[in-house]
Amino acid sequence: MVSENGNEQILFLENQLKFKNKKLKQSKFHKILLGGGLLILSGILLAN
């Protein structure tokens, strides 16, 4: 039997992990966007 406090600790840790995963996914997405933007920009520059 886990005490109330123990359960709260576990929930807190789970939430922290979810938050970190969200952040990681977002930063990956931003890197992809940045990379795509740079490719498009260099393509435009080369075309000129």
MODELLER restraints for C-alpha pairs under 7 A, 6 or more apart:
rsr = mdl.restraints
at = mdl.atoms
